[in-house]
Amino acid sequence: QVQVVESGGGLVQAGGSLRLSCAASGRSFGSSAMGWFRQTPGREREFVTAISSSSSRTHYADFVKGRFTISRDNAKMTMYLQMNSLKPEDPAVYYCAAATSYSGESASPLQARQYNYWGQGTQVTVSS
């Protein structure tokens, strides 16, 4: 079992940066793939990025490639999302999620249904 709590959201100007953190508890964190998703009102939760348990593999949605970077520190049981060059279309609630069934070194699932533990989300707002 894994519990995750996001932090680091806030208001930033377009072009600016934010760093989100996802603090985890539970023995399964180090062996679980992790991901970030985001959701805006009236829309389905969408995949942003994922990282395998060993950090050997990452995936990014096309709309964040080159701007966002996912990383994790298993010793600190924390995952991060560095968001640079934020755009007016990036505002959303950003969710951290754990996929405990995906423990392989290269496993970095892309679909929300593959994740079984979710945080409460952190709001990111971008002013133009």
C-alpha positions as CSV (number, residue, x, y, z in Angstrom):
1,Q,0.0,0.0,0.0
2,V,1.1,3.5,-0.8
3,Q,-0.2,6.9,0.4
4,V,0.8,10.0,-1.5
5,V,0.5,13.7,-0.8
6,E,1.1,16.4,-3.4
7,S,2.5,19.8,-2.7
8,G,4.1,22.8,-4.5
9,G,1.2,24.0,-6.5
10,G,0.4,27.7,-6.7
11,L,0.1,30.7,-9.0
12,V,2.8,31.5,-11.5
13,Q,3.1,33.7,-14.5
14,A,3.2,32.3,-18.0
15,G,6.7,31.3,-18.8
16,G,7.5,30.7,-15.2
17,S,8.3,27.5,-13.3
18,L,6.9,25.4,-10.4
19,R,8.2,22.3,-8.8
20,L,5.6,19.8,-7.5
21,S,6.5,17.2,-4.9
22,C,4.8,13.9,-4.1
23,A,5.6,12.6,-0.7
24,A,4.9,8.9,-0.2
25,S,4.5,6.5,2.7
26,G,4.3,2.8,2.6
27,R,6.7,0.0,1.7
28,S,5.7,-0.3,-1.9
29,F,6.9,3.1,-3.1
30,G,10.3,2.0,-4.1
31,S,9.0,-0.8,-6.2
32,S,6.1,1.1,-7.8
33,A,5.8,3.0,-11.0
34,M,4.7,6.6,-10.4
35,G,2.9,9.1,-12.4
36,W,1.5,12.6,-12.7
37,F,-1.9,13.4,-14.1
38,R,-3.9,16.6,-14.4
39,Q,-7.6,17.5,-14.6
40,T,-9.6,20.6,-15.3
41,P,-13.3,21.0,-14.7
42,G,-15.5,19.1,-17.1
43,R,-12.6,17.1,-18.5
44,E,-11.2,13.7,-17.9
45,R,-8.1,13.2,-15.9
46,E,-5.2,13.2,-18.4
47,F,-1.8,11.7,-18.3
48,V,1.2,14.0,-17.9
49,T,4.2,11.9,-17.2
50,A,5.3,8.6,-15.6
51,I,8.5,7.1,-14.2
52,S,9.5,3.6,-13.5
53,S,10.4,2.3,-10.1
54,S,14.2,2.6,-10.8
55,S,13.9,5.8,-12.8
56,S,15.3,4.0,-15.8
57,R,12.3,4.9,-17.9
58,T,10.1,7.9,-18.2
59,H,7.2,8.9,-20.5
60,Y,5.8,12.3,-21.2
61,A,2.7,13.5,-22.9
62,D,3.5,15.4,-26.0
63,F,2.2,18.7,-24.6
64,V,4.8,18.7,-21.8
65,K,7.8,17.3,-23.6
66,G,10.8,19.6,-23.3
67,R,9.1,21.6,-20.5
68,F,8.4,19.2,-17.7
69,T,10.7,16.8,-16.0
70,I,9.8,13.9,-13.7
71,S,12.1,12.5,-11.1
72,R,12.1,10.5,-7.9
73,D,14.2,9.9,-4.9
74,N,13.4,6.5,-3.5
75,A,15.5,7.0,-0.4
76,K,13.4,10.1,0.4
77,M,10.2,8.4,-0.9
78,T,9.4,11.5,-2.9
79,M,8.6,12.1,-6.6
80,Y,9.0,15.5,-8.3
81,L,7.6,17.3,-11.3
82,Q,9.7,20.2,-12.4
83,M,7.5,22.4,-14.7
84,N,9.2,25.0,-16.8
85,S,7.9,27.4,-19.4
86,L,4.4,27.1,-18.1
87,K,1.7,28.0,-20.5
88,P,-1.8,29.4,-20.1
89,E,-3.2,26.0,-21.0
90,D,-1.3,24.2,-18.2
91,P,-3.6,25.2,-15.2
92,A,-5.2,22.2,-13.6
93,V,-5.3,20.1,-10.5
94,Y,-2.2,18.0,-10.7
95,Y,-2.4,14.5,-9.1
96,C,0.3,12.1,-8.0
97,A,-0.4,8.4,-8.4
98,A,1.2,5.1,-7.7
99,A,1.0,2.0,-9.7
100,T,2.0,-0.8,-7.3
101,S,1.3,-3.6,-9.9
102,Y,4.0,-2.1,-12.2
103,S,7.3,-2.8,-10.5
104,G,9.4,-3.6,-13.5
105,E,12.5,-1.5,-14.1
106,S,11.0,-0.2,-17.4
107,A,7.4,0.0,-16.4
108,S,5.9,3.5,-16.7
109,P,2.2,3.1,-17.3
110,L,0.3,5.8,-19.2
111,Q,-3.3,5.2,-18.2
112,A,-5.1,6.3,-15.1
113,R,-6.8,2.9,-14.7
114,Q,-3.3,1.4,-14.2
115,Y,-2.7,3.4,-11.0
116,N,-4.3,2.3,-7.8
117,Y,-3.3,5.0,-5.3
118,W,-3.9,8.7,-5.7
119,G,-3.3,11.9,-3.9
120,Q,-5.8,14.7,-3.3
121,G,-4.2,16.9,-5.9
122,T,-2.5,20.3,-5.9
123,Q,-3.8,23.3,-7.9
124,V,-1.6,24.9,-10.5
125,T,-2.7,28.3,-11.9
126,V,-0.9,30.2,-14.6
127,S,-1.5,33.9,-15.2
128,S,-1.1,35.3,-18.7
